[in-house]
């Protein structure tokens, strides 16, 4: 009986681990589910001088508003999934893709000057 119980608990833990990894394959750590999945769109990626590529997503939920847009810069790890490395507000010309993000590099990590607020 203990043997079957330990197999069942192990299967449950393995399934929980699998579901968590699957979730973070779509929604990066540090971003909320609804804004990211429902209202974000991908902008052009940024690449470091060493060749590492980061994906950039803009929250487009308030497409009709006048103001700044929330942006996530996302890195990917094959074990842990995607995670947010930078986030903040950018002006509309960057969020709509009319202008490229101004990125400074600190080694292999991007540094973006975000807007002060919404």
C-alpha positions as CSV (number, residue, x, y, z in Angstrom):
1,X,0.0,0.0,0.0
2,X,2.8,2.4,0.8
3,X,4.4,1.6,-2.5
4,X,1.3,2.6,-4.5
5,X,0.8,5.7,-2.4
6,X,4.4,6.9,-3.0
7,X,4.0,6.3,-6.8
8,X,0.7,8.3,-6.8
9,X,2.4,11.2,-4.9
10,X,5.3,11.1,-7.2
11,X,3.0,11.2,-10.3
12,X,1.1,14.1,-8.8
13,X,4.4,16.0,-8.2
14,X,5.6,15.2,-11.6
15,X,2.3,16.4,-13.2
16,X,2.4,19.6,-11.1
17,X,6.0,20.3,-12.3
18,X,5.1,19.6,-15.9
19,X,2.0,22.0,-15.7
20,X,4.1,24.7,-14.1
21,X,6.8,24.4,-16.8
22,X,4.1,24.5,-19.5
23,X,2.6,27.6,-18.0
24,X,5.9,29.4,-18.1
25,X,6.5,28.4,-21.7
26,X,3.7,30.8,-22.6
27,X,3.6,33.4,-19.7
28,X,7.0,34.6,-18.5
29,X,7.8,34.7,-14.8
30,X,7.1,38.3,-13.7
31,X,4.1,38.9,-16.0
32,X,0.5,38.4,-15.2
33,X,-1.6,35.9,-17.3
34,X,-4.4,38.1,-18.5
35,X,-2.4,41.2,-19.7
36,X,0.3,39.1,-21.3
37,X,-1.8,36.5,-23.0
38,X,-4.8,38.6,-23.8
39,X,-3.5,42.0,-24.6
40,X,0.2,41.9,-25.5
41,X,1.8,41.8,-28.9
42,X,5.4,41.2,-29.9
43,X,7.7,43.9,-31.0
44,X,10.9,43.4,-32.8
45,X,13.5,41.5,-30.7
46,X,16.7,43.1,-29.4
47,X,20.1,41.4,-29.7
48,X,23.1,41.9,-27.5
49,X,26.6,42.5,-29.0
50,X,27.4,38.9,-28.0
51,X,24.4,37.6,-30.0
52,X,21.9,36.8,-27.3
53,X,18.3,37.7,-28.4
54,X,15.6,39.0,-26.1
55,X,12.0,39.2,-27.1
56,X,10.0,42.4,-26.5
57,X,6.3,42.5,-25.8
58,X,4.0,45.5,-25.4
59,X,0.7,45.6,-23.6
60,X,-1.8,46.8,-26.1
61,X,-4.9,46.7,-23.9
62,X,-5.3,50.4,-24.0
63,X,-4.8,50.9,-27.7
64,X,-7.2,53.8,-27.8
65,X,-5.7,55.6,-24.8
66,X,-3.3,58.5,-25.0
67,X,-0.3,57.7,-22.9
68,X,2.6,55.3,-22.4
69,X,2.5,51.6,-22.9
70,X,3.8,48.8,-20.6
71,X,6.6,46.7,-22.1
72,X,8.2,43.5,-21.1
73,X,11.7,42.3,-22.2
74,X,11.7,38.6,-21.9
75,X,14.6,36.1,-21.8
76,X,14.2,32.3,-22.3
77,X,15.8,29.4,-20.5
78,X,15.1,25.9,-21.7
79,X,14.7,24.6,-18.2
80,X,12.8,27.3,-16.4
81,X,10.9,28.8,-19.4
82,X,10.5,32.5,-20.1
83,X,11.1,35.2,-17.5
84,X,10.9,39.0,-17.5
85,X,14.2,40.7,-17.2
86,X,13.1,44.3,-17.7
87,X,9.6,46.0,-17.6
88,X,8.3,49.5,-17.7
89,X,6.5,52.2,-19.6
90,X,7.6,53.4,-23.0
91,X,6.2,56.1,-25.2
92,X,3.7,55.2,-27.9
93,X,6.2,55.5,-30.8
94,X,8.2,52.6,-29.3
95,X,5.2,50.5,-28.3
96,X,3.7,50.7,-31.8
97,X,6.9,49.8,-33.5
98,X,7.3,53.2,-35.3
99,X,10.7,53.6,-33.6
100,X,13.2,51.0,-32.3
101,X,13.9,50.8,-28.6
102,X,17.0,52.6,-27.5
103,X,19.0,49.9,-25.8
104,X,22.3,50.3,-23.9
105,X,24.1,47.1,-23.0
106,X,25.7,46.3,-19.7
107,X,27.6,43.2,-20.7
108,X,25.0,40.8,-22.1
109,X,22.0,42.5,-20.2
110,X,20.0,45.2,-21.9
111,X,19.3,48.6,-20.2
112,X,16.4,50.6,-21.4
113,X,15.5,54.1,-20.3
114,X,11.8,53.7,-19.5
115,X,9.3,56.6,-19.2
116,X,8.6,57.9,-15.7
117,X,4.9,56.9,-15.7
118,X,1.8,56.2,-17.6
